[in-house]
Amino acid sequence: MEQGFLPICKEDMEQRNIAQFDFVYIIGDAYVDHPSFGHAIISRLLEAHGYTIGIISQPDWRQKDSITVYGEPRLAFLVSSGNMDSMVNHYSVSKHLREKDSFTPGGVMGKRPDYATVVYGNLIRRTYKKTPILIGGVEASLRRFAHYDYWSNKVKRSVLLDSGADILMYGMGERSIIELAEALDSGIQVEDITFVAGTVYKTRKKEEIYDAMFLPDYSSIKGNKESYAKSFYVQYCNTDPFRGKRLVEEYPNQIYVVQNPPAKPLTQDEMDDIYDLPYMRTYHPSYEVLGGVPAISEVKFSLVSNRGCFGGCSFCALTFHQGRMIQSRSHDSIIREARLFTKDKEFKGYIHDVGGPTANFRFPACEKQLQKGVCSNQQCLFPEPCKNLKVNHTDYLTLLQKLRSLPKVKKVFIRSGIRFDYLLADQDHTFLKELCEYHVSGQLKVAPEHISDKVLRYMGKPKVAVYNQFVNEYQKMNKKLGKEQYLVPYLMSSHPGSTLQEAIELAEFLRDSGCNPQQVQDFYPTPSTISTCMYYTGLDPRTMKPVYVTHNPHEKAMQRALIQYRNPKNYDLVKEALIKAERTDLIGFGPKCLIKPRKIVEQNYNRQREYKTTSKKETSYKQSNKTLHKKKTIRNIHKKKTK
């Protein structure tokens, strides 16, 4: 086995002369030792602090001995479903099983269970009754309190309770895992570790919970959507490490789930230290025979420059996981990682991305955040950029320039999301110029998501006028540079607040702009987003006012079809939507019409078929004549030679 990877089997453990691991880490993904994978960061960080750790990747949850290969760990089991929520990993928004799992060797589906954190936790608990279980990762983080689960269409309990775990780590977890490890190593019983920031614990001792806000209890939010919305918004307003309060949710039989305030953000030096750990930067070599792990292709030659996002999109769970406070790496750290790329035999000279959740965010939104944190009930960019917002691309530009100048680097792309309203707020257009000149490969992907100001307000996105301004500035800059480059907009259908009228408004916008989107994302109600709360409750938790939500699969199909109204396969759905919305003025021959009447469509279709058939016959006839002429010519030549 190639040296450097952490142990993945009993033989690895024996080779290292380890009698008992401090931690055994159960993960739903394949083992990829790369800092884009949460399990790699946590395991390498524990190793750097002197702890031993064994990896059990994608155990067979139907076999209880699959998690006993190393025996009982000295301190605790760690559990993560992987880089994604297991249900999002398995199912599309239409709840159909996906064909490929990019985090599994060979892309094979079915190597992890649904609700993986719960299944793995219970699998461990059935065998090891008293051993501490610590859960973390995206799935645990976003399901830490009672939450609406789209796939079962139910309000589920905290994953901490359903998994049988002792402590849940939410957020990125670097601070909390080390503090938990040190507490366990010092002999503190797991039930007494109630003081670690960024963790959730359970208790029956209400009298020992201090300085806390009590949320509506589980029975209340399960039975009352208004209570659910109110509870969610309190949680949303307490995701900041400086302002966030301790939150408590009560369950039947006097069980209390207690969320400690979030962990403090990492300093730049701490971020650098984490990304400088000795990762192997690829998947374990044992997966090679299975076809490798597809997910590595997206990140192997990409650079993470920041974490967190103050963009505040309603459909994004980043507020609950990474938080709104930007944390960034130093130029030196990023350059060191880029130099490693140039030594890789597979590197072709192209850095695929330099960014994070939002590429052009490098520092906290304003000076006040450094001492007081983010505002609990105000956004930095929505509905307008805050007057305290610091807009400056200088540092990011300098970083990109340094990367471009590295030997063996041909091109540096930016494929993370660019926040175009933040870009436009910068009076200096140097970043836009260099973006177009050096960092776009023919197409730049941006995310207006919609164009109806009503829907955009629910999404937490800027008005359509801002997007239109960006389109104009982008086109002008490319023209000035003599480049022919395009914008590819990401669009979302059926988001809360969108009726057929708003979907038609979007279709008309696409008609007028000449845009023909090939990909459209239906709104996907994932745990712990404002949009999912709206989807379930029919209320905007920020205002507690009703919001239109479609749960009807057929209406969702119509909204989606309208965005791709040019596709002949969508004709019937588009026509039905236009009739239902009383917009038959858009069926006809005028320049503003979306579709033509069915008879004309059929006639055109038949005419095209007839033309193709005739063309084929003519081509066949011509080819046949050519063949006969060729044969006749050959015969004549042969006769002459004979004479």
N, C-alpha and C positions, 0 to 999 in steps of 0.2 A: 504494500500500500504506500502511496505517495505520502511523504512526511509533511506535516503541517496542518492537515485537517484534524479536527477533533474526533474522538472515538465514536464510531457508529455501530460497533458490535462487540461481543464478548472478547473476541480475539484481540481487538485493538486495546481493550482494557488490560488484558493479560500482558501484552507486549510492553505496556507502559508501567507494569508492576503496580497497578492500582488495585488495592483490595476492595475499596468501597468508594464510590463517587460521592462528592459533596452534594451534587445536584444531578438529577436525571431529567432531561428536557424532552418532552413529548411534543412533536410538531406535526401539523397537518400538511405541510409542504415537503417537497424533497429538500435535503440538506444542501443549501447553497451558501458557501462561505464568502458572502459579498455584502458590503454595508448597505445595500438596498433592501436586504432581507432582515427583518426585525430579529429573528432568531440568531443570526450571525452576530449582530451587535451585542445582544444580551450575553451570549455565550462567550464571546471574546472578551467582553468587559469583566465577566466573572473570572475568567482565566487570568486576566491581567492583575486581578486582586488576589490571586493565589488560590482560587478554588478549582477543584476538579469537576469536570462536567462531561456526561455521556449523552449523546444524541440518540433518540429513537424517532426516526422519521417515518411518518405514515404507517403506524402500527395497524395490524389487522384488528379492528375493534370487535370482531366477532370471536376472537381468541384471547382469553384473559391472560395467557402466558406471554402475549406479545409485548406487554409492558413490564415483564418481570425478568428480562434478559440480563440485567445487571444486578438484580436483587434490589434491596431497599437502599435508597440514598441516605447519606448521613444527615443531611439538613432538610431537603424538600424535593418534591417533584415540581417541575415547571411545566405549564401547559399553554400552548398557543395553537389556534386553528390554522394559522398561517398568515400570509400577507394580506389576505382578503377574508371577509366574512364568508363562512363556508356555504351559506345559502346563495349569496351573490356569485360565488365561484361555481356553484352547481347549476343555477337556473337563470334563464333569461327573464326579462320583465313579464313575458307572457307565461311564465312558470314552466316553460319547456326545458328539458334537460339539455345543457350545452354539449357540444360535440367534443370539446377539447378543454383540458385543464393544463394551462401553461406552466403551472407550478409543480407538475408531476412528470417524472421521467417518461419521455416519449409522448407527452401530452395526453396520456391515458386518463379517462374519466373513471370515477368510482373508487379511488384509492383513499378517500377520507369519507367519514359519515356526514350526513346532514347534522347541523348543530354540533359541530365537532368538539367544541370546548366542553359542552355538557356530556357528550358521550365519553370522551377521554377521561374527564374528571370522575365520572361514575365507574368507569372501568378500573381506574386506580383504586378508588375508595373501596370497591368490593374485595380487593386483595389486601390492601394496606389500610387498616382501619384507623390508625392514629397518625400516620405519616403526614406532615404538612403538605398541602397542595396549594401552589400559588399560580393563578391564571393571569394571562395578559394577552397582548396583541389587539388587533383591530376589533375582532369579534367580541372579546370580553369588554374592551374599553367602551364600545358603543351600546352594550347591553347591560351596563352596570346597575341601572335602576330598572324598574318595571317599564316595558317598552312595547310599542305596537309592532307585531311581527307580521309582515305582509304575506308571507308564504302560508301561514296557518290562519291568517285573518283573526288573530287573537291578541289580547294584551298579555304578554308573558311576564313571569316574575324576573327579578334580577338573576342574571346568569350565575352569580355567586351562590345563590341558593340551589338552583337546579343542577349545578355541576358538582355539588358536594365539596367545593373548594373551601379553603380557610380565608384566603386573602386574594383580592383582585387588584392588579396593578392597571391603572388607566393612564392614557397618554403615552409618551415615548418610553418611559420606564427606566432610563439609565440611572437616575438618582435613587428611585425607590428600590430597585433590585439590589443595589449595593447596601443600602441601609437595612433592608430586610435580611440579607445574607449575614451582615455583621450582627444583627440582633439575634438571629437563630444561632449563629456560631458562638455567641456569648452565653448561650444557655437560656435565653428568654423563651418561654412557652409561646407557641404561635397565637393562642387565644389572648395573650397579653400584649401582642404587638398591635396597638391601636393608635399609634402616634405618628406613623410615617405618611408624609405628604404624598399625594398621588396614588393613594390606595383606598380600597373599600373593604370594610370588615363587617362581620355580623355579630350580634350580641343579644342577650336577653336582659342585660343589666342597664335598664334605661337610666338609672340614677348615676351611672358612670359616664354618660354622654354629656359633654359640656360644650358651651358656646356654640350651639347648633341651631339651625333652622329646620323645623319639621315640615316635610312635604305632606300633601294629602296621602292617606294610607292606601295600601294596595287595593283593598276592597272598594274604596271610593273611586279611584281612577279607573278601575276595571269596569265599574258600573255606570260611570258618569263621564261623558266626553269633555264636558266643561272643566271638571276637576283634572282630567288628564292634561288638557291644554295649559291650565294654570300651573300645574306641577312641572310640565316640560319647560315652560318659560323661566321659572325660577332656576331650574338647572342650567338653562342656557345663559342666564345672567350671572352665573357663578362659576364660570370656566376659567377665570383669570387668577393666576397665582397670587396676585397682590390684593385683589378685592374679594376673591371667592370665599364664601362661608362654608362651614361644615354642614352637610345636608343629611337628613335622616328620613328613611321611608319605613313605615311600620307595616308588618305582615301579621296574619292571624297567629294566634298562640304566642303573642308578645315577642316576636322576633323582629329585631331592628337591623336594617341595612344602613350602615353609616359610611358616608363618603367624606374622607378628609379633604381639605383644600388641595388644589393642584400643586404639583411640584414646581419649584422655581425653574425658569428657563436656564438653559446651559449658557455659560459664557463662551466667547469665541475660542479661548484656549481649551476649554473642556470639549467643545465640538471638534477641534483639531485633534485632540488626543484620541477621541473615539474613532475618527476616520483614519488615524495613523496606526490603528491596531493591525496585527499581522494577518490580515485576511488572505486567503488563497485566491480570492476574486473570481471564483467560478464554482460550478457544482462539483460534488464529490466524484472522483474518477470511476467509481463503481457504476455510475449511471450511463457511462459512455456506450456500453453495449446495448442499452435500452433506447438509445437515441438522444441522450442528453436531456437537459431541462429547458424547454422553449423560452421561459421567462428571462433567461440570462441574456438573450440577444438584444433585448430592449435596454438593458442597463450596463452591459459589460464595458462599453466605451462611452458612458454618460457620467456626468459629474453633478453631484448634489452640492449646491452652493448655499442653500438656505432651508429652513423649516418654518412652519407656521404660515398663516395667511390672514391679513386684515381685510381681505376682499369681502367676506361675509355673505357669500351666496347662500340663499335659503336651502338649496338642495344639497349642499355640501356638508359632510360630517367633520370637516377639519377643525371647526371650532371646538368640538367635543374631544378630539383626539390630539392633534398637534397644537391647537390653540391659536389665538390671534396675534400672539407676540412673535415677531420675526427673530430667528436665531440664525447666525451665519458663520461660515468658516472663513478663515483668513485666506488671502491670495496664495501665500506660501504653501498652505496645506493643499489647496486645490491644484496648484502647479505640480506639487510632488506627486499627486495621484495621476495627473495627466502624463507626467514623465514615465510612470509605470506603463501606461498604455503603449507608449512608443517602443517599449522593449518586448511587447507581446507579438509573437509571430503572426497572429491573426489581425493585427491592427493595420488598416489600409490607409491611415492618414486622416480619418474622419472622426471627430468627436461629435457624437450624436446629440448631446444636449448639455447645457450648463444652466441649471435652475433648481426648481423645487416645486411646491404647489403652485406658486406664481413666480415665473423666472425673474421678472424685473423688480422684485422686492428684495432688498438686501439688508435693510435696517428697520427697527421699529418705526411705526407711522409718525410718531411725534416725540418730543423730548419728555413730555409728561409721563409717557408709558414707562420710561426707565425707572421712575420712582413710585408711580401710583398705579401702573398697570393700564389696561385698556378700559374704555368707558363701558359700563355694564349695559346701558340701554341706548347707545348711539353707535353708528357705524362710521368708519373712517372715510369711505368713498360713496356711501349711499345715504340719501338720494342724491346728494351732491358731495364733492370732496370737502372734507372738514377744513375749516380755516386754519387749524393747527397742523394739518398734514404737511410733512416735509417731502417734497418731490425732488428727487435728485438721482440721476442715472450715472453720475460720474464714476463711482466706485465700480459699478458693474461693467461700464465701458472699459475701464482700465484693466479689469480682470480679463475681459474678452480679448483685448489687444495683446496682453501677455500670452494668452493661450495660442492666439494666431501666430505669434512669432516663434513658437517652439519648433525645434528641428523635427522633421518627419510629420508635422501636422499640416495637412493640406486645407482643411476646412473645419470650421467650428459652427455647428448648427444650434439653433434654439428651438427646441420642440416642446418644452414645458409651456404652459399657458402664459401668454403675454396679457397683462391687464391693460387694455387699450385706453381706458379712461384715465388711469394713472400716467400712461405715456403722454397723453394729450395735455395733462395738467403741467407737464414740464415745458417751460417756455423755450428751453434750449432744444433744438431739433437734431442735435448731434446723434443721439441714440437712434432715432428713427432712420437717419441717414445710414449709419453703420449697420443697423439691422438689415436694411434693404440691400446694402452693398456687399456685406460679407456673410450674413448669417441666415439667409433664406435660400432654399433650394427650389426655386420656381414657384413654390406655393407656401404661404404662411397660414397656419391654422389659428383661428381666433374663435371666441365663444360668445357671440351676442346672445345666443340661446333662444331669443324671440324678438319680435319687433313691436308688439303691442305694449304700449306704456303701462297699461293696466296689468298685464301679465308680468312684465318686467318688475313692477313694483312688488308683486308677491315673491318674485325670484330674488329680490335684493340686488338687481342689476341696473346699470345706468339706462337712461332713456334712449330710445332709438336714434334721436338726433345726435347723440354722442358717437354711436357706432357709424352713422352716416358721415360725420366729420372725420372719423378715423379712416374710413374708406377713401374719402377725398384726399386726405393728407398722404396716405399710403400710395395712391395712384400718382399723385403729383411728384412724390419723391422718386418713384421708380421711373417716371418719364424723364425727370431731371437727370437721373443716372443712366438713362438709355437702356433700362432693363424691362423685360416683359415678364412680370411676376404677378401672381394672382393671390386672392384671399379665398380660403376655404372656411366657411362659417359652420360651426357646430350649432345645431338647432335641436330644440326639444319640443315634443308634442305632449299634449294632455297634462301639462303641469297644472296644479290647482290655480283656479282663476281663469283658465282658458276654456271658453265655450267654442262652439262651431264658428261663431262670428269672429273671434280672435284668430282661429285657425285659418279662416278665409282671408283675414287681413294679412296674415303672414304669407299666404299663397300669392296674394296680389303684389306684395312687396317683392317676392321672388320673381314674379312675372316682369315687373318693371325694372328690376336690377339685372335681369338676364341670368340669374343664378339657378343652377339645376343641381341641388344637393343629392349626392349619391348615398349619404348616410344620415339617418335621423334616429335620435334616441328618444324612445318613449320615456316619460318620467318614471323613475324606478324608486318606489318608497322604501329606502333602506333605513335601518335604525338610527335614531338620534339626529334627525335633521328637522328644521322648521317646516320644510315642505311635506315631510312624512306626517308630521303632527297635523298639518292642514288636511292632508289626504284622509287621515283617519277620523278626525273630529269635525271637519267642515268649518273649523274656526281658525282664524289667523291668531296665533298665541300672543303676538305683539300688541294686538288691538282688541282681541276677543270678539271681533266682528265676523259674521258668516262669510264664507268664501265658496264659490262654486267649485265642485269637484265632480269629475266623471269617474265612475267605477265600472261603467258599461263597456265591455270589450269591443262592442261594435262601434260605439262612438269614438273610442280610442283609435280604432282602425281608420275611421273616417278622418279624424284629425291628422293622423300620420299620412294618409293618402293625399290630403290636400297639400302637404309640403312637397310631395313628389307627384304633383298633378299631371306632369308631362308623361309619366310612365303609363303606357296603354293598359297595363294590368290593373291600374287603379281607377280606370274610367268609371265603373259602376259605383264605386264608393264615393268618388268625387261628385258625381252627378246626384247621388242620393243626399249628400251633405248640402249641396247647393240648393236643392229643392226644399230640404228640411229647414234650412236657414233663410228661406225665401230670398235667395240670391240667384234666381234663374236668369237674371240679366248677364250673368257670367257664362251662360251657355249660348253659344252663337258664333258669328264670324267676325265680330269686331275686334280691333286690336287689344281691347281690354278683357276679352273673354278668355276663360281658362280652358274650356273644352268646347268642341263642336257638337251639334246634334248627332245622335246615334246613327241615323241613316247615312249622313255624310261620312261619318267615320267608317261605316261598313263599306260604302261605295269606294272610298279612297283605299281601304284595305284590299277590296276585291280587285280594284284597278292595279294596285301595286303587285298583287299576286299574278294577275294576268300579264302584266308587263314583264315580270320576272320569268314567267313560263315562256312567253314569246321570245324573250331575249335568249333564254336557254336553247330554244328550238333553233333560232337563227344562228346562234353560236355553233350548235351541233351541226347544222346544215353547212355552214362555212367551213368548219373543220373537215367535214366529210368531203366537200368539194376539193379542199386543199389536198387531202389524202389521195383522191382519185387523180388529180392533176399530177401529183408527185409520182404516182405509179405509172401513169401514161408517159411521163417524161423519161422515167427509168427504162421503160420498154423500148421507146424510140431510140434511146442511146445504145441499148443492147443490140437492136436491129442493125444500126449503122456499123457497130463494131464487127458484127457477124459478116456483113457484106464485105 
